[in-house]
Amino acid sequence: MELSLEDVSTETKEIESSGKMPIACKKERWWHVDREMVYFKLHFFLLSGALGAVLPFVGVFAKERLRLSATSFASVLTVQQFLFVLTKPALGFITDYFNKLKVILVVLAIAQAGFLFLLLLVPPLPKGLAADDNDVTINSSMQAVDACNFCNDMNDSSNVLKIPINYTVTSKDIYFAKENGKCNVLEVMPSDSLEQYVKLIIPFECDPFRNRPLDKSDKNQDVFEEQSVLSHSEKSVNFTSCFNISKTSCVVSLDDCILCCNREEGCYFIPNDMEERKVDPDSTTDDNSSRSDFAMYQFWLFAILFVALNACVNGIFTLSDTACCESVEKTGADFGKQRLWGCIGWGMFSPLGGFLNDYTGNYVATWIFFVVLSSLALWNITKLNLEKPHISKHLMKDIGTVISSWEFICFQIGALLSGIGLGFTFFYLLWFITSIGGSSLLCGLIQTVQSFSGDIPFMFFSGWMLRKLGYFNIVTLSLLACCVRFLWYSQLENPWLVLPIEWTHGITYGVFIAAIASFAKMSAKPGTEATTQSVIFTTFDGLGSGIGNIVAGVGFDYVGGHTMFLCTGTFFGCAAALSFVATVLTRNRVKHLKE
């Protein structure tokens, strides 16, 4: 029995309207390696590995090195995401028009390395001690990393009263307390009248008074034991080792009470008494610390370079996905099984980047590592077959037809909501983890867990999931995963407990990326593939991520990370429920029309 062209066309339309992937006629073993796609696997591995060593730590770099506030960093992220709404489709259109995919990939790869290098040369914002009417003030919402900078600024100051702590081997019980709105250091058991107190055990790396060898129990004991006398007292205790300033310094902050420790100066305490902390007027030469980030040229240098860097990164990934989809169509391979090699590279080299940052105390080593992998990626790009088989003669008309379809618009709404979740996690997750005491190594391990327990397995089975569930059920699943993930973050006190939930990144990013690429390829008319991909990815990690950055940055500054994640988790739970109801109603409507 032979099939007519009309029968084939009808079958194709049924597949497209169902939103499910066609099942391949020839099934390969799961361990099968498609040799024709090896260079694509290597491309994603090298490209993602290079970026994974540096990109996740840009938020930490902005916070610790440049001293940007969460709100000012959010403004940069927001502007760049909305600029991607223009740059990404423009790159896609240029690629479709000139059919020069390989040349554009090479230019973007070189440009991103240059912008990253220039980013490292940006000087930090001159934020030191805030001066107001010749009084030294401490921001009551000071984070632990800000306290590091504060203590560093105070080391050489002779105009501020410092109360040394007479810590000895025998006097281990020191209480760092807040009483009647003022900070005090007590060496006796505090009374119940205290608002809040912390029993301190000085960590061994910052203890300048112990001249005896440390045994194992000393190294394993807690840095501090936090206790609250009144049940309604709000805890806001932070501890951090200030490795970006000195490998032998640390601070403990309780609200605006700051305890500074280092081997050279010992441990001293800055009392919260404005009358005792007068500064000589002659010593205050400027008011940089009270100026807005937006009024400083360092902020604008960072903003321009960071936006340019991410425009290149964003463009190169979108065009790489487009090229991979073209090759997958020709060879019959699975897109997810090629794309997962990017997750392998990202997961392998992110902890290495975090380790290098912790070990060296700066970001130069990770940039050098980035250059090495990027050079290999450039060589590999020259080996890729990136010629597009189709060129559209009516490009603008064909694109307009695609993006105006009802199914395309509905998927765009799902991509927008999932993109908002991406905006929260991509930069502000690590910002949040470092604010509750996480190290750069932990930040790198987060990327590893996301990749190896989330992205890689979910991308590997993405083709099967798309065939079984369809595109719109994947959208609902992604929103539900965001809900569970953010509610988990809202309860975190120990930063290491972030790791068990990071497998959900495979749903919110791994499967969803495969769904976007496949849906765009299915929806696009011949010759419009790059532009169609760019439009959907722009909604996902451009417009959606930009909105997420706004909410995350403002939320961190005004309500704190825990409350922010609690509210957003609730929002995504509602969004998932609405998406599920809409999918069911649409499916029932389609069945009713067929009957």
Secondary structure, DSSP 8 states (H G I E B T S, - for coil): ----HHHHHHHHHHHHHHT-----SS---TT---GGGHHHHHHHHHHHHHHHTTGGGHHHIIIIIS---HHHHHHHHHHHHHHHHHHHHHHHHHHHHH--HHHHHHHHHHHHHHHHHHHHT-------SEEETTEEE--TT--HHHHHHHHHHHTT-SSS--EE----SS---EEEEEETTEEEEESS---TT-SEEEEE---GGG-SS--S---HHHHHS-SEEEE-SSTT----EEEEE-TTT-TTEEEEEETTEEEEEETTTEEEEE-S-GGG-B--GGG----GGGS-GGGSHHHHHHHHHHHHHHHHHHHHHHHHHHHHHHHHHHHT--HHHHHHHHHHHHHHHHHHHHHHHHHHSSSHHHHHHHHHHHHHHHHHHTTS----S---SSHHHHHHHHHTSHHHHHHHHHHHHHHHHHHHHHTHHHHHHHHTT--HHHHHHHHHHIIIIIIHHHHHTHHHHHHHH-HHHHHHHHHHHHHHHHHHHTT-SSGGGGGGGGGGHIIIIIIHHHHHHHHHHHH--TT-HHHHHHHHHHIIIIIIHHHHHHHHHHHHHHT-HHHHHHHHHHHHHHHHHHHHHHHHHHHHHHHHHH-
